[in-house]
Amino acid sequence: MEKLLLNINEKLEQEVTDLKYIDENWGQLQYYGSDCPVKWPCALVDFASGQFSNNSYSYSNDTGTEQQGVISIEITIAKLKLSPTNTAAKLSQKTKGYEIWETVNRVHKILHGWKPLPESGELSRVSIQQIKRDDGIKEIIVTYSIGLHGC
């Protein structure tokens, strides 16, 4: 399972160059107020949930039972929002204020349909959610689903 997260992190690092910090999500945005231990913009990757079912007996793994599963993976994309986006703001400020959505779109184009492991299916976006915060951080969570075989 860790190989799945590592491959996603590596893919983001190689192909979404505007991300300044990529890591497993261990609460960097929740536990530190506005002094988050990240660089902006960032992407935090983690498992959200998973469901598994038994396939058959297998001599090739430690448990003796081969499984297949469907995993939800959350990619949290965040940026400190310092530019206004209201109608009175200059166009250059608005453009800067909406930059996070360009990053979200780049991440999606890279990950959706990509197969991170030989024994997995392709990542498929299933939801997007924006978290309202009072500290100036714009936080967007994109959830992908992926099937795993022989796990």
N, C-alpha and C positions, 0 to 999 in steps of 0.2 A: 504494500500500500504506500509506503514511503516513496517508492520509485515513481509512483503516479504523481505525487506532489512535487517531487524533485524535477520531473520532466516538464511539468506545467511551468514551474518557476523558471527553468532554463529557457523554455520557449519564449516566455514573456521577456526575459532579460535580453535574449538575442534579437527579438523582433519588435518590441515596443520600447524604443530607445528613449522616449520621453519619461518613462518611469524611473524615478531616482532611488527607489527602495522596493524590493520584492522579498517577501518572507512568508513563512507560515503565520497564520493569524493566532496569536496567543494573548490577544487583548491589548495590543499596542494603542488602539484608538479609544478604548473604554476606561483604562485604569490610570491615565496620566493627565486628564484634563487637556488643556491646550499645549502641554509640554510633552506631546507624544514622541516616543523614541524612534521616529521615522524621518525620512526626507520626502518632500512633496514634489510631484504626486507619487503616491505609493500604491502597490497592489499587495494585498494580503490573501493568501490562499489556504483553504482548509476544507476538511470534510464537514458536511452539514449533517448527513444521515446516510444510512444504507440499509437495504433489505436483501437478505440472502435466502437461497433455497438449496437443498441438497440435490445433486445430480445422480451420483453413483459412487460406489466404492472405488478408491484409487490407491494403488500401492506406491504412488509417486509423491505423496505428501504426508506430513506428520500426523494429521488427524485421521487419515484413512478414508475420509469422505471428500469428494470433490464438490465444490459449490459453484453457483453462479450468483451474481448479485447486480443490483442497480444502486449506484452511489450518487448522492447529490454533493456537488463541490461548489463552495461559495468563493467567488473572487470579489473581494472588497476593494474598491478603487476609491481613493480619497485624496483630497487636495485642500490646502488652506485657502479659503476664498477671501481674497483681499480686494477684488474689483467689483464694483456695483454692476448690476444688470437691469436696473430700473429704466424706465423710458426717458428720464432726464439725463442719464449717463451718456458720455460720448461713445461713439461706435467702437473705438479702440478699447475702451474699458469693458464694454459689453462683451466684445469678442474674447477678451482675456478672462472675463468672468465665466464664460461658457466653455472654456478649454477642456474642462474635465470630461465633457460629453464627447469630445474628439478622442480622448484617451479611451473612454468606455467603448466607443465604436471600433477603435483599432484593436483593443483586446478581443472584442467579439469576432472581428474578421479573422484574427489569428487562431482563436480557439475553437469556434463553432465548426464542426465537421472534421476536426483534427483527431487522430488516433494516437494517444500518448504512449500506449503499451501494445506489444504484439497480441496479448491476451485480452485486450479491451475492445469495446466498440468506439464509436466517435463521440466526442463531446457534443452535447446538444443543449442550447440555452432553453431553460424552462421558465425563468422569471427574472424580474429586475425590481429592485426596491430601493427607495431613497430614505435615508435615515435623517430625521430632523435633529439638529444639534444647536446648542446655544453658545458654541465656542468658535464659530467661524470656519469649522471644518465641513466641507461638502463630502458626504459619504454615500456611495452607491454600491449596493450589493447585487451582483449578477450571479444567478445560480444556474449551473450546468448539471445535466444528468449524463451518466455514462454506465454502460453495461460492462461487467467483468466476467470472464469465463475461466473456469479451471482454477478458481482461487480457494 
